[in-house]
Amino acid sequence: MKQIIAILREEQVENTKQSLIATGVPGVTLLYVTGRGQQKGKVSARELGESLSRNMRMQIENAPSCNDSTDAGTGMTGSQVHPDTEFAFGFLPKRMLIIVAYDEDVSRIVQAIVNVNQTGRHGDGRIFICPMISAMRVRTGELGDKALS
């Protein structure tokens, strides 16, 4: 038994859920999280591309730019944002999926997650695979693999 923890872009969650359903994953826990990785919460306008959520657009209007050469620290010239402008969001909104699966299903589940989320841009996410010592179904008291079926 393994626990798969996937931290993903929030705009990819629906496609990921559909892929997991098609893969036959019976249960997933979804958490709304914030965090930062190697980029330390800095995102360039180019990397944001079309994935700008309403919340992030509002943050851009109020966020200081990480570039020294931008106009008044906003990175904006008129209504235009230069593609190389970086914005420091600190912690970015992400989604965390937690799946407990049989050992033989792990690679198939991980590949389904990667297929949907891999864009080649910073922030595509992380997947952690952890050993599970045991599991218990509270309703029946079943232990181990029996608790998953």
Secondary structure as the mmCIF struct_conf table of DSSP 4:
data_model
#
loop_
_struct_conf.conf_type_id
_struct_conf.id
_struct_conf.beg_label_comp_id
_struct_conf.beg_label_asym_id
_struct_conf.beg_label_seq_id
_struct_conf.end_label_comp_id
_struct_conf.end_label_asym_id
_struct_conf.end_label_seq_id
STRN STRN1 LYS A 2 ARG A 9
HELX_RH_3T_P HELX_RH_3T_P1 GLU A 10 GLN A 12
HELX_RH_AL_P HELX_RH_AL_P1 VAL A 13 THR A 23
TURN_TY1_P TURN_TY1_P1 GLY A 24 GLY A 24
STRN STRN2 THR A 29 GLY A 35
TURN_TY1_P TURN_TY1_P2 GLN A 38 GLY A 41
STRN STRN3 LYS A 42 SER A 44
HELX_RH_AL_P HELX_RH_AL_P2 ALA A 45 LEU A 48
TURN_TY1_P TURN_TY1_P3 GLY A 49 GLU A 50
HELX_RH_AL_P HELX_RH_AL_P3 ARG A 54 ASN A 62
BEND BEND1 ALA A 63 ALA A 63
HELX_LH_PP_P HELX_LH_PP_P1 PRO A 64 PRO A 64
STRN STRN4 SER A 65 SER A 65
BEND BEND2 CYS A 66 CYS A 66
TURN_TY1_P TURN_TY1_P4 ASP A 68 SER A 69
BEND BEND3 THR A 70 THR A 70
HELX_RH_3T_P HELX_RH_3T_P2 ASP A 71 GLY A 73
TURN_TY1_P TURN_TY1_P5 THR A 74 GLY A 75
STRN STRN5 MET A 76 THR A 77
TURN_TY1_P TURN_TY1_P6 GLY A 78 SER A 79
STRN STRN6 GLN A 80 VAL A 81
TURN_TY1_P TURN_TY1_P7 PRO A 83 ASP A 84
STRN STRN7 GLU A 86 ALA A 88
BEND BEND4 GLY A 90 PHE A 91
STRN STRN8 LEU A 92 ALA A 101
HELX_RH_3T_P HELX_RH_3T_P3 ASP A 103 ASP A 105
HELX_RH_AL_P HELX_RH_AL_P4 VAL A 106 ASN A 117
BEND BEND5 GLY A 120 ARG A 121
TURN_TY1_P TURN_TY1_P8 HIS A 122 GLY A 123
STRN STRN9 ARG A 126 PRO A 131
STRN STRN10 MET A 136 MET A 136
TURN_TY1_P TURN_TY1_P9 VAL A 138 THR A 140
STRN STRN11 LEU A 143 LEU A 143
HELX_RH_3T_P HELX_RH_3T_P4 GLY A 144 ALA A 147
TURN_TY1_P TURN_TY1_P10 LEU A 148 LEU A 148
#
